[in-house]
Amino acid sequence: MKRWSLFLLLVASSACASDPTATPDLPQHDSVARWLEGDPGMQASDFERARARHEAGMLRASPNEWTINATGQRRRYDDGGTSREWNAGLERTIRLPGKRSLDTQLGRDTEAIAEARQGETRLQAVTDLVQLWLTWSVASAERRLVDEQVELVGRNRDAVEKRVKAGDAARLELNLAEADRADIERLQRELETSEAQAKARLGARFAELPADPPLLSQPLPVDESLESLKAALVSTSMALQVADAELRFAESSVERERADRLPDPTIGVFGASEAFGNERIVGLSLSVPLPGEYRSRKLGRALSVRDMTEATLRRERQRVEADAAARVLELQGRFDGWRLAKTAADRSRENATLTQRAYALGEADLQTLLLARRQSLDASRTAARAQFDAVLARYRVALATGGLWSDLTTAGATTTEEASRAETRLPDAE
């Protein structure tokens, strides 16, 4: 059983090593694409983009609409006559030249923010899925390691019992063997629970689970320079794209408020009938608000928001650069750690095998055997966790830089549901 598991692991590792783009330990691309369409987080971001489209359409159309007004009156004269009179008008506030283009730019910036946030949501969702998936894989790997130990410990306990009955071993050795079996069975139950929990967490979000998790692939060395990887992480950062889009929106808002210091005029036409219908009136009306302190304050607020957003972008860039540096160092460190842990596990496994033979020949006592086997199990579990950390670090960098599933994580990728909702947006109007 143990040799078969190791053979499968070597096959998966060699396949991944021969093809760096292969992902045998991850779900299929099409399955992930279907899952993204139904994920509540992605659906919320789709609705956010739809909202941004409608808001952009509102800005292009402007809130100015035609207004109809009409009044009727009766005028009584001293001679007893009564004149029925009326007046009616039609008016609208007109955006001054240049303001429509500024509003259109604001709409584009609004959509750009929603698109960048959707890309950020996509990347986070897929990264979370990969981590949950690999967590299930490593939990299963640890459980299989302990299953093999349970089988081995059971055989050792039976062998000790036979030696005790034959008078070749003391009762103390049987107690040690039974205590060791109880402890390894306890660990088996714990790891079975951990595996079930990992599967349940994954299944709550991703329904298309295989019967058994795939084996973890072999970590790959870092071929690129750390500086180039860091630059790639910074240049493709979704967080920076969001912050940059917000800054562009703030700058457009400043230009719009600056243009709005000159108020839009309201132009209208009207007609009236007075004096028993003997007087007919037709005219034009023009009204312009007088700019005051309120408009100056709005411009000042927009300038403050722009300055704050610019400072936020600088702070976000510092955070992203620091995080990128930490990630590339983690990528190299995780690989080196896994390589050392694997060497330690191989040596501990070899030592446990030699000790097992020595015990069978009577050249080692039971306590030495139990210690060697426990050290081998601990080293193997440590190597499995180190392999998980190294593979996860590699996939996280690949997802962030577009080296893995770029069509699923790219900002602006459109799902089927989002495309259908886009058809409901309002037409442009002045």
Disulfide bonds with the S-S distance in Angstrom:
none
